[in-house]
Amino acid sequence: MKLTTYFTVPEVEAAALADATVVVMDVVRATTTIIEALANGARVIYPTASTEEAVRLASSLGRDDTLLCGERKGRKIEGFDLGNSPREYTAEVVEGKKLVLSTTNGTAALGAGQEGRRVLPCAFTNLRAVAREVGDDEHVVVICAGQENSFSLDDALCAGHLLRRLLEGRGGDTELNDASRAARALAAEHEPTRELLSMAAGGAAIIEIGLGDDLDLCSDVDRHDIVAHMKDQAITRTGG
């Protein structure tokens, strides 16, 4: 197995993704929100890079069963139905709905990974399910969304814990890049907790705007036993 990790989106080499399974992480908060929404019955999630694109797409899909979702600087975009707090995405709100989602970091990371053979959003909340799903793949690329094109502690820690699970019981048949080794070493020293996520720039930012309770859910490891995949810029629950 070959494991390649990118700590930021600008590092991603699109040409290297063609034959790889791509796992995308934005723990605080986009991929956590995506998994929460799908676990609670959302039909499909369309990630978009810009608010303008999100508005156009939501209008074309029909607003009767489509929710317009997203944030800038952590806060819900004015005029949107939902922000990027996973606690908002309850079954009562999202079940049976199509979601159009635009966020500062996460949706850009998903876009960067779209050339992969398959693309899976991952958070701490579905870590076990993703590790099981990709455990037999020859090449896994992990893309960390980061914080505004910079390294983020929360995503690197999630990457490391995924890699640790993938490497359990394996012999010498693995190839890791330096970022994968660093992420694995980080995970060997730290477990995901609310306290640790609050130390990361993204965690500190949402605490500052009064959304710190999101970190309880973001650090809830293996909360959901589901896998999601993105195809043609649409994310759905695998097998759902």
N, C-alpha and C positions, 0 to 999 in steps of 0.2 A: 504494500500500500504506500502511495505517495501522498504526503500531507503538506499542503502549501497554505500559509496564512498571510493575509495582508491586513495590517493594522489600520490602514486608512484607504479611502476610496481612490485617491490619486495614484496610489501605488499599483493598482490592479492592471495587469497586462491582459487585455481582452483576448489576444491570440492564444493565451495559455489555457483558456477556459473551455475550448471547443469540446474536448473529450472528457471533461471533468464534471463531477457532481459539485455544485456550488452551494455552500451553506452561508446564509447571510444573517448577521447578528446586529441588532440595535436594541440592546437590553433596556435602556432607558430612553425611549419607550416603544418605538414603532413595532418591532417584531413581537414584543410582549403583548401589545395591543392587538396585533393581527391574530395571534394564537388565541387570545381570549375571545375575540369576536367570532372566530370560526368554531371554537368550542361551544359557544353559546348560540350557534345556529345561523350565523351569517352565511348567505349563499355563496358569495364571491366578493373579493376585495380587489379593486383596481388601484395600484399605486401610481401616483403621478408626480412629476418633478415640480410643477408650478401650480399655484392656486388658479391661475387662468385656465390651464389645461383641465384641472379638476372640475371647475365650474362648467366648462364646455361638455366634458364627458358626462357629468351627472345630468345635465339637461338633455343630452342625446339618449341617455338610457331611460329617461322618464322619471320624474321626481316622486311619483306615487309610491314606489317601492325602492327608492335609492336614497341613501344618506350621504351627505357631503361632509367629509371628516378631515381634520388636520390641524396643524399648529404652526406657528412661527414664534420663535423665542419662548417656546414652551406653552404659550397660551393659545386657546382656541381662536381660529381665524374668524374675524367678524363676518357674520352672515352664514357661517357653517352650522351644521346640525350638531356635530360632536367635535371635541378636540382630540387629543392624543393620550388621554388618561385611560388606561385599561379598565379602570373601575366604572367607566361610563358604559362599557360595552356589554351590558347585561342581556340575558335572553329576552327580557321584556322589550328591550330597545332594538336589538339587531336581528332577532330570529326571522328568517325568511327574507332578509333584506340584502340588496346589493350595496356595497360600500365603495365610495371613491375616496382615497386617502392620500393626502399630501403632507409630508413632514420635512423638517429641516435636514435631517441626516439619513434616516432610514430608507425613504423611498429612492433617494439617490443611490444608495448602496445596492438596493434591489435592481435598479436600472443598470448598474455597473456589472452585475452578475448575469445579466440576461443571455449572454452568449454561451452559458454553460449547457452541458448536455441535459441537465435538469437542475432546477433551482429550488432550494428549500429554505424558507424563513425559520430561524431558530432563536429561542430565548431560553433562559433557565427553566421556564415553565413547561417546556416540552423537550428537555435535553435528552432524557432517556429514549424517547421515541425516535428522535433524529439519529442518535447514535446507533440504535438498532437498524434503522432504515438504511444507513449508508455504510454499515460495518463491513460489507463485502465488496465495496466499490474500489476500483484500482487507484483512482486519483480523486481526492477530496480537496477542494479549495475553500477556505474559510475567509469570508470578507467581513471585516469589522467596520461598521458604519463610522465609528469615531465621533469626535465632537468638532463639527465644522472643519473637517479635513485634518484634524489633529488626533493623536493617539488618545484613546479613552480607556480607562482602567476597567470599567464594567464589561465592555465588549471583549477586551483581551482576556479577562478572567473567564468569561463564558467560553471563549474559544479554547482556552487551556483545559477547562473541565470536559469539553467535548473530546478534545484530543486524548486526554487521559483515559476516557472511556473507550475510545477507539483502539487504543494501544494495549489495553488490558489483555494479558495472555498471549500477546504476539511475540514472536522471536525477533530475529534480526532482519526481517523482510520488509522493513519500513524505511522510507526516505522522508526526512523532515527538513524544511528550510529553517533558517535561523529564527524567524519570527515564530514558527511553530514550537521550536525548542524553548524560546523565551516564554511563550504563553503557557506551555506545559509546566515550566518551572514556577511560574506565578501561581498556577492552580495548585501545585503541590504544597504551597505555603499558606494559601488562603481559601477559605470556604465562602460562598456567596451569602452575605447577610445584608440586612438593611443598613447596618452601620458601615460596612465596607462600601456599599453602593453610594452612601451619602458622602463619602470621601472623594468620589469621582466628580469630575467637572459637571457632567450631565446631572448627576444626582443632586449636587449642591445647587444647581440652577433651578431645579423644580422645587426644592425645599424653599428657596428664596421667594418663589411666587405662590407658595401655599399649597403645593401639590405633593408634599413629601410622603403622604400616605401611599402614593403609587409605589414607593419603593418596597413596601411589604409584599405586594403582589409580584413585582419584578424579581424579587429574590426568592420566590416560592418555587423551589426546585421540584421538577416533575409533577407539577400541579395537574397537567393534562397529558394523557397518553395519546396524543394525536400528531400526525404529520401533515404538513401543508406543502403544496408545491405551486410554483408560478410557471405558467405557460402562456405565451402570447400576451404577456403583461396582465394576466389575471391570476389571482391566487385563490385556490380552492383547497378544501380539506381532502387529503388523499383517501380514496375509498368512500368518500361521502357523496 
